[in-house]
Amino acid sequence: MGKILLEGMEFFAYHGHYKEEQIIGTKFIVDIEMQFETEQAEHSDHLSDTINYQEVYQVVKKEMEINAHLLESVARRILDVVMRSFPKVKSMQVKISKVNPPLGGKVKQVSCILAN
């Protein structure tokens, strides 16, 4: 069993509870960890025997383009679509961070982590 991690994927998106967040937008960071059986790919050295992380990135990008009020909602959509689209994935974790959230003070980021 092994893992593929996509770390630090940056997106400018319009997720947030407040109207201003949905108009102005902000930067988000997405990290994904996917666990799957890697033995076949370890020996074959063929892309078809592993998870194509370029394709995973495109799936995440598409989901990040759909506005939402909550990070939890975006994280759930990403988790569900990646698990459906890549049946080799046995389990995964997704972390979404909103950079510089509007909290009335200096905060680097807020994050939501979901796993299955």
C-alpha positions in Angstrom: 0.0 0.0 0.0 1.3 3.5 -0.8 0.2 7.1 -1.1 0.2 9.9 -3.6 0.0 13.4 -2.2 -0.9 16.5 -4.2 0.2 19.3 -1.9 -0.2 23.1 -2.2 -2.6 23.3 -5.1 -3.5 27.0 -5.4 -6.8 28.3 -6.7 -8.5 31.6 -6.7 -12.1 31.0 -6.0 -15.3 32.5 -4.6 -16.2 30.3 -1.6 -17.6 31.8 1.5 -20.6 32.6 3.6 -20.5 36.3 3.2 -21.7 38.0 0.0 -18.4 39.9 -0.3 -16.4 36.6 -0.3 -18.5 35.4 -3.2 -17.9 38.6 -5.2 -14.2 39.4 -4.4 -12.9 35.9 -4.0 -9.6 34.8 -2.4 -6.8 32.3 -2.6 -7.4 28.7 -1.5 -4.8 25.9 -1.0 -5.9 22.3 -1.5 -3.9 19.2 -0.3 -4.9 15.7 -1.1 -3.6 12.4 0.2 -4.7 9.2 -1.7 -3.9 5.7 -0.4 -3.9 2.8 -2.9 -2.2 -0.4 -3.8 1.1 0.6 -5.5 2.7 -2.7 -6.0 1.8 -3.2 -9.6 3.0 0.3 -10.6 6.2 -0.2 -8.5 7.2 -3.1 -10.8 5.6 -2.1 -14.2 6.6 1.6 -14.3 3.4 2.2 -16.3 1.2 5.2 -15.7 -1.9 3.0 -16.3 -1.0 1.0 -13.1 -1.1 4.0 -10.8 -3.2 7.1 -10.3 -2.6 9.9 -12.8 -2.2 12.9 -10.5 -2.6 15.3 -13.5 -6.1 14.0 -13.9 -6.7 14.3 -10.2 -5.6 17.9 -10.4 -8.1 18.6 -13.2 -10.9 17.1 -11.1 -10.0 19.3 -8.1 -9.7 22.4 -10.3 -13.2 21.8 -11.7 -14.7 21.4 -8.3 -13.0 24.6 -7.0 -14.6 26.5 -9.8 -18.1 25.8 -8.4 -19.0 28.4 -5.8 -19.9 27.3 -2.3 -20.7 28.8 1.1 -18.7 26.3 3.2 -15.3 24.7 2.9 -16.9 21.5 4.2 -19.1 21.4 1.2 -16.2 21.9 -1.3 -14.1 19.3 0.5 -17.0 16.8 0.4 -17.5 17.3 -3.3 -13.8 16.8 -4.0 -13.6 13.7 -1.8 -16.7 12.2 -3.5 -15.7 12.9 -7.1 -12.1 11.7 -6.7 -13.2 8.5 -5.1 -15.8 7.9 -7.9 -13.4 8.9 -10.7 -10.4 6.9 -9.5 -11.5 3.5 -8.3 -7.9 2.5 -7.3 -8.1 5.0 -4.4 -8.9 3.0 -1.3 -9.0 6.0 1.1 -8.2 9.7 0.9 -8.0 12.9 2.8 -8.6 16.4 1.5 -7.6 19.6 3.2 -8.9 23.0 2.0 -7.4 26.2 3.4 -8.8 29.7 2.8 -5.9 32.2 2.9 -6.4 35.5 4.8 -10.0 34.8 5.8 -12.2 37.8 6.8 -12.2 37.3 10.5 -11.6 40.9 11.7 -8.0 40.3 12.5 -4.8 38.8 11.1 -5.2 35.1 10.4 -3.0 33.2 8.0 -5.6 30.7 7.0 -8.5 28.6 8.1 -8.8 24.9 7.0 -11.2 22.1 6.7 -10.0 18.4 6.6 -12.2 15.5 5.5 -11.3 11.9 5.1 -13.0 8.7 4.3 
